[in-house]
Amino acid sequence: MKRKLAAIGMAFCLMTGTVSAMGIEAAAAEAATVTGTVRSGTTSDLLLLSTKEGNMEIKLDSGTDTSGCKFLLPGSQISVTVTHGSDEYLHATKLSGSTTVTGVTVDTSNVSTVSGSVSEKTKDGLLVLKTAQGEMEIKLDTSTDMSGCRVLVAGKTYSVAVARGTDAYMHAVSISDSVAASSFAAAGLTPAPSGTVTAQLTTVTGTVGDKTKDTLLYLVTSDGTMELVIDSYTDSRNGMVLTPGRSLTVTCYRGSDAYMHAASISSTKTYGGLVTIDTNTSTVTGTIGSKSTENMLYLTTQQGDMELKLDAVRSVTNCKVLVEGSRVSIVCARGNDAYMHALEIKGA
């Protein structure tokens, strides 16, 4: 038994250099069980685990049994049965953990589907989803169908069927890895293709400067004003409205032209819940006002100023971002919240 534990300990040390065999329970020949906390950076293929003995990297394979733990979110406590692979990595054979879920009545007769990436704010019983319309809080239930995804990790995009519960929260009916192609993708508001941006990425925060235009973002930071090129590869889905003073988080890189380029732009959004939009639409043309945010567009038209909510946009064409003074044509309709909602935006 001592010899077996020593062999397992050597396997762990080959991988991490910091993990000893102490506290690891032998489960079977060539296998052991380790308990720890999920670290940030975990993906659906690689589990980063913090244990009493040190940090571990554990590969997740197609054969990994995830039925006992679907949530690999930063801070979650889990147990992992591991074996040592021929590639010198540790491989997970089984995940175990506990998830706090609710048990209220959900109106499954009125289900909608939303897509977004999982925020690190997510806790076991409450899924925080970053959607094109803002952050959405979705409760998880004992009845939530998760057969469509192997594990749930921060930063990855999922398709979630939601419905309203008797507690007034939106609840997840089902969660799937597959995400239907949206009109935003067709509009060109997608990230750079994999491998296009090869330079090292840096993340900066600041506010939009007055000189910003649709191809060049002036970002005022604590270290000075940065000039960032907005190009066809910029992912502007979560930060499309660039009016002066708006707070932004921008991931950027130095391009081969020596300019700094924006790889992605993000701004704070709020999600007001599902709204019923009238089928009768109108088209208005005007210029973007300086008070516009990611949640509300202020449009100056010949007939006066309009307020248009941006929580139901289904397509954007001929423009990557919206800056003060931009001229746009908008298809809109009234919602059951009494607001006008922008449905289609087109650069005029």
Secondary structure, 3 states (H helix, E strand, C coil): CHHHHHHHHHHHHHHHCCCCCCCCEEEECCEEEEEEEECCCCCCCEEEEEECCEEEEEEEEEEEEEEECCEECCCCEEEEEEEECCCCCEEEEEEEECCCCECCCECCCCCEEEEEEECCCCECCEEEEEECCEEEEEECECCCEEEECCCEECCCEEEEEEEEECCCCEEEEEEECCCCCCHHHHHCCCCCCCCCCCCCCEEEEEEECCCCECCEEEEEECCEEEEEECCCCCEEEECCEECCCCEEEEEEEECCCCCEEEEEEECCCECCCCCCECCCCEEEEEEECCCCCCCEEEEEECCEEEEEECCCCCEEECCCCEECCCEEEEEEEEECCCCEEEEEEEEC
